[in-house]
Amino acid sequence: MSEEKIKATNLTPKELVTGSIRLVSLPEVCIRVNEMLDDPSITAVELGHVISQDTSLTARLLKIVNSSYYGFQAKIETVSRAVTVVGLRELRGLVIAASAVETFSNVSDQVLNKVRFWRHSLYCGVIARLLAEQCHVLHSERLFVAGLLHDIGKLIIAQRFPTETRMITLEADSAQRSELEVEQDFLGFNHAEVGGELMHAWSMPETLFESVAYHHAPRDTRVGIMETCLVHIANIFTDEAEQGLDMRTSVCLQAVDPFAWEITGLDESIKEHVFRQAGPLFTEALETILPRSYPPY
């Protein structure tokens, strides 16, 4: 890269997301479901009625809950039944997961390999949830969503700045630098900041905003400290797993911040245990959430 920074934009992350919101809006049903789930008086029947208005989302949800990832013996044929057996909190994650993958399906694979992206994101989500269970975090399924969405800012950047995205990837690979640093040089902001702003635009909880916005810098967190530290560790574990599988030949690995170990009470010894558990869960998540229309990895 030349010494002169490209500085593709003078936009702030918030302005970028605001300008992209038509392109990256969640389906109306997903937004409505997210709002309804904050109402403690909501019923499975009411939720099922709203979700059923979106036939594509309904089909994806029923496919997910009938997969061996959940292992229910009897086939679940209605959304209201799915809500009952999966649970309201888990449902929020499934709706967001299914909708987010669909929302960004038009990002060009010439700019960003979406299958590689979602494989990384899904594995991070699985690892984050397993780590949360080790820490006895209440409603650990929340961490699957946080892990799944942690890098979502990369998709907005790829959508708005395709040329710069390719250049960022090449520079990170050739110079053995982190994409986060190169993004800052090229754009003046990074994917974590953009992803955080998208969480605000999507009216996600503050803990989810922080898990996305600060997954590279957990010390900056104020509300969701435990959640952000878990996603931080999960992201680094995922990078290490990918490097071990030679999926990314020149990834620049970030070290786990000692602050994250201190907050979670975990250490490196947990890695082998969660990797062993993650394999089958990841395979199921991949087969059920990633659309078949996506090309093979």
N, C-alpha and C positions, 0 to 999 in steps of 0.2 A: 504493500500500500504506500502511496506517496505520502510525504510529510504533511501535505495539505489535507485536512479533513474534508470529507465529501459533504457532510452536513446536509443530507437530503431534504431536510425540513426544518422550519423554525417552529413547528407545532409543538405544543405540550402533549403529553400522553392523554390528558383529558380531552383536548381539542381533537386529537386523532380519533379517539373513540366516538366522540360526539359526531364527527364528520362521517364516521363509518357505520353509524348505528342502524341505518336502513339495511346495510349489507349483513350485519351481524346480529340482528334482532332475533331473540328467541321467538318461537311460535306463540301466538296470543294465548293459546291454551296452557302452554308451559308457564307463562307469566301469571296467569290466573290461578293455576294450581299452586304455585309458589306462594302467592298471597293467601290462598285459602288455608294452606298448611300452617300459617301463623295464627289461625283462629282455633282455639282449643275446643270449640263446640262443633267443629266440622265433622261430618260423618263419612264413612266409606262410600255410601250410596251417592251422596252429593258429589264427592270427588270423582267417582266412577262416571257419573253423568257428564261432568265437564270434560274429562279426558276422552270419553267416547265420541265427542264431537270431532276429534281429530283422528280419522281412521288410520293414518300412517303411524302416528304415535301409539295408538291403541295396539296395532299389530306388533310394533317393536317391543312394547312393554310385555305383552302376553308371551312373546317369544322368549324374552329374558326370564320371566318368572317360571316358565315351563322348562327351562334348561336344567341340566344337571348341576349347574352352579348353585341352585337352591335345593334340588333333590326332593321336591314334593312328590309324593306317590300318586296322588290323583291329579288329573289334568285340570288346570285353571282356565276357565273359558270366559270369564267376565272380569272387567277392570275392577269392579267393586269387590269381587272375591280376591283379586290380586292385592288390593289395598288391605284387606282384612288379614291375609296370611303373611304378607311381607311387612306391613307396618307403615305408618304414615311417614316416619322419618326416613326410612329406607326408600320409600316411594319418591320422595323429593329428589334423592340422588339419582334414581333410575330415570326419572323424567328429564332431569338436567343432562345426564349422560347421553341419553338417546337423542335429545334435541340438539345438544352442542355438536355432536358428530355430524348430524344432518345439516346444521346451520353453516358449517364451514366446508361442506363437500365440494364447493365450486373452486376452492383454492387450487391453482394449477400444480400438478406434480412436477412440472418442469422447474418450478420455483421452490417448492418444499414437498418432500416425500411424505404425504399424509399418512400412509400406512406406518412408516417408521415413527412419525410423530405420535400417532395414537397408540402404537405399541409401547413406546416410552411412557406416555401418559397413563395408560391403563396399568402397566406394571408398577409405576410409582403409586397409583391409587391403591393397588392391592397391598403393596409393601407398607404404605402409610396406615392402612387399616389394621394390618397385622401388628405393627409397632404400637398402635393405639391400644389394641387388646392387651399387649404385654404391659402397658402402663395403666391398665384398668380405666381407660378413659370412657366416660359415659357416652353412650350412643356412638360407638366407634365407627359406625357406617358413614358418619359425616366425613371421616378422613379419606374414604375412598373418593368422594366427590372432590375434596380439596386436592388430592394427588392427581386426579384425572384432569383438573382444570389448571394446574399450577403453571403450565407453559402456554396457556391459551393466547397470551399476548403475541406470541410468535406468529400465530395465524392471521391476526389483524395486520401485523407488519408485512407479512408475505402478501396479503391481499392488496394493501395500499402501496407498497414499495417493492414490487417483484424484482427489479434490477438490483436494488441495494441488498435485498435478501440473498440473492445469489452471490454477490460480492462479499457479504458478511460471512457466509459459509466458507467461501474459498479462503478468505483471510484468516479465519479462525483455524482452519485445517492446516494451511501452509505455515503459519506463524506460531502454531501451537498455543493459541490464546483462547480464552473463553469467549463464547459468542456474546455473553453479557457485556464484556469489555469492548468488543468490536462494535456492537450495536451502539454503545454510548459514543464511540468515536464517529461512526457513520451518521447517526441519527440525532444524537443529543439526548437520547433516553434509551431505555432497555425494555425487553419484553415483560419483565416482572412488573414494572410500573404501568405498562399498557394493560396487562391482564388485570391488575388491581382496579384500574379505572373501569374496565368492562364489568367487573363484579359489582361496582357501584351502579353502573348503568342498568344492569340486570336486577338491581334491588336485592342482591344477595346479602346474607348476614355479614356483620362486620368481621367476625372471626374468619369467614371465608375470604373476604377481601384481604385481610392481613396474611393469610396462608399463601395467597397467590402473589401479593405485592412484595412480600418480604421473605420468600422462600430461599433466597440467596443471602439474606441479611437478617437472621432471626432476632438479633439484638434490637432491631428497630421496632419490634412488635410491642403493642401496648395492651391489647385486649385478649387476643387469642395466642398467648405465648406458647402454651403447650402444643396447640394444633400446628402453629407455624414451625416450631422446632421439629415436630414429627415429619412434616412434609419436607423440610430441609434435609433431614437425615435420609428419608425415603428417596428423594431425588438423587442424592449422591450414591446411595446403594444401587439405584437403577442405572446410573452412569457406569458404575463398576461392573454390574452384571452385563451390560451391553458391551463393554470393552472386553470382558471375558469371553463373550460369544462372538467377538470380532464383528459385531454389527456396526460399530463406529470405530474406524481404524485409528483415528487421531484425536479422540476426545480429550479435552483438557480437564482433568478431574479436579474438582474443588474439594478441599479437606473439610470434614465435619467441624463446625465451630464448637469449641469446648463448651460454650454456653448452652448449646443444644443438648449435649450429654448431661450437663449439670441439671437442666430443667427437667429432662425426661427420666433421669436416673438410669439411663441405658449406657452401654458401652459397645465397643467393637465386637464383643463376644456374641452379641445377639444376631449378627449378620447371617451366620450359617443356618441358624434355626429358622429365620424368616425366609431365607432363600429356599430352603427345603419345603416350606409350606406354600410358598408363593406360586410355584410352578403350575400345579393343576388349577389353582384359582385363576391365574392369569390366562391360561388356555381357554377356560370357560368364558371369562369376561371378554376375551378377544373374539371368540366365535359368536357370542350373543350380541355384543354392542357394535362391533365394527361391521358396517354394511357389506353384504356380499358383492355389491357393485364396485367396491374398492379393489384395485388390482392386487395380485399376490405381492408379498414383501420382496 
